Amino acid sequence: MALPILETATYELTLPSKDVKVKFRPFLVKEEKILLQALESGSNKEMTEALKQIVHACTFGTIDINTLPVFDVEYLFLQIRAKSVGEITKLKLLCPDDKKTYAEVEVDLSKVEVHVDEDHTNNIVIDDKKKIGMIMSYPTVNTVDPENLGKTGLKTKQMFEMLANTVHQVYEGDKIHTAGDYTKDELDKFLESLDNKAFKKINDFFDTMPKLKQDVEIENPKTKVKTTITLQGLQDFFVSPSLTNL
C-alpha cells in the first residue's frame, strides 16, 4: 500500500517587473535539503543554483527563472521562504554607532517589497544631438556572476561584463541595433568608446534599478543608540549571522 501524499498550500503573488500573477507553494523537505547543502558549501555559485532550483520547483515550473530579472527571483524566493518557515525572521545587524555590537531585529518578510527609484530609467541617452542611446535589460541570475550577486559598487571590469550582458538595444535615430545581433567584441568596442558622462548614466541605471528594500530600526543594546538601517537585496534578508535556523 502506497504512503499518503500530503496536500500543500498554494499562494499567489504578482511579479514586481510586470503585472503577471504567479502561483507558488512553500518549499518541502527536499528543497530545504538543497538549500542547507548550498549554505554549508559557502559557495555563492551553489547558493544561486539552489535558489534557481527551489524557485522553479515551488512555482510548479510555470516560469523561466533564467529570463527573470534578479529582483523578481529574489522576491519570489523571499515570499516562498516566508510561507515555508515563517513570515517573521530574526536578523543580527551591526550597529553603526560603534561598529562592533550586533543588535537583533525582527523583520516581516511578507511585507518586504521591491522598490524602484523615482529617477530610474532603462533608456540611457548617449548623444542628444545625434539621438544615440541604449535600451537596457535587467540582469538575470544567468547574466550576473554569482560572486557579484547582491553586491553594490562593482569594479570597472565587473561593470563592463555585466553591461555587455544587459544591453538590449542601441539606437541611432530611428535605426535600431539589437545587441544579440553583434558579437561580444563588437559590443565591447562600442562600450569602450563611451565617454565618462555616458558611463555615469550606466552606473546610475544599475544603482537605481529595482531591488528588495526595507528600512528597519535597531537599538544598540550597549549604548542604547537607535539607528535606521536599510536592508537591500536578498543577502541582507537571508545571508545573516542569525539565519542558521532554516
Helices and strands as residue ranges (DSSP letters): E 11-14, E 21-24, H 29-41, H 44-58, G 65-67, H 70-85, E 88-94, E 102-108, G 109-111, E 113-115, E 123-127, E 132-136, G 146-148, H 156-166, E 167-172, E 175-178, G 179-181, H 184-192, H 196-208, E 211-219, E 226-232, H 234-238
